[in-house]
Amino acid sequence: MTKNYFDLKARLEFQRDWANYFSSYFNHLRISQRVASELRKEQPLLSIIINFYYLPLNILKYMNRLKMIYSYNRCVKEIDILQKELDLARSYIDEK
């Protein structure tokens, strides 16, 4: 097999690891959001005050979350493309 094939395979594994990391990150984020939602129900006035106080930080966190979603989608797309490239390389090697 060619060096290119092994490079593509290594990159595919690397991207799969990143996709797993992003999935774990989003699961933990979802749990944190549920906790915050429950606390807002229990203490609405304090929640409003704290959200107003941390508004700039909350905006930055929101932007970071959007960036993470974009990075995750890019990672998934790269996995698809790498898989197609590997299939193509495998068929090329099989022809020889």
LINBELVEN-V144928 format. One record per helix or strand. SS is the DSSP state (H for helix, E for strand). FROM is the first residue (numbers start at 1). LEN is the number of residues. If there is no record, write none. Layout:
ss:SS from:FROM len:LEN
ss:SS from:FROM len:LEN
//
This chain:
ss:H from:3 len:40
ss:H from:44 len:10
ss:H from:55 len:41
//
